[in-house]
Amino acid sequence: AQKITQTQPGMFVQEKEAVTLDCTYDTSDQSYGLFWYKQPSSGEMIFLIYQGSYDEQNATEGRYSLNFQKARKSANLVISASQLGDSAMYFCAMRGINTGKLIFGQGTTLQVKP
Amino acid sequence: DVKVTQSSRYLVKRTGEKVFLECVQDMDHENMFWYRQDPGLGLRLIYFSYDVKMKEKGDIPEGYSVSREKKERFSLILESASTNQTSMYLCASSLPPGRGASYEQYFGPGTRLTVT
């Protein structure tokens, strides 16, 4: 069975500093995809970044990068130069390549301090 | 701009009522999903659909049913609402996997349902 684990319920970071949100996963699939979503207090889920299991390069999207370590089954999100607007809940999720279903972690609440 | 809409942002119902949550997407996506979100549990999949009139159970289907009569619309039905179904309900849609790229899920704004 697939499983996603986010061990940090809450984190603080100073504005303009970088922060890493942890995500580990478990799957027996050879091919899979890893996602990060952001959920501000307004409730909508915003897609941030995607990493395919066969992608050799770590994914990057602006200030977001995904530190993918396949052997360790980890897919940590790195946010560089944190901004106040980054304060939100962040979810890591995984999808098997042949299914559209996503399995989500428990989420990490990030608060950016001015 | 892609869009997933849900019929209500907030809903209050009484125990035993039949509740309909509607979701509409305008992206011509084949896949649609219903999740519930509870603190500390993340998002859990209730039901999903790969095509019109098709449905499959997710991880927590008990107490729920779904309907997909048209490609753009996916309805979640609580046959007899109970207090333990008080939650945030999120609808999402996506293209099917296997066409390359990420094909992320696009989410609606959510419906916060309270059952009293």
Interface residues (C-beta under 8 A of the other chain):
Chain A: I4 Q6 P9 G33 F35 Y37 S42 G43 E44 M45 F47 Y50 G52 F91 A93 R95 I97 N98 T99 G100 K101 L102 I103 F104 G105 Q106 G107
Chain B: N31 F33 Y35 G40 L41 G42 L43 R44 L45 F48 Y50 G58 M88 L90 A92 S94 P96 P97 G98 S102 Y103 E104 Q105 Y106 F107 G108 P109 G110 R112
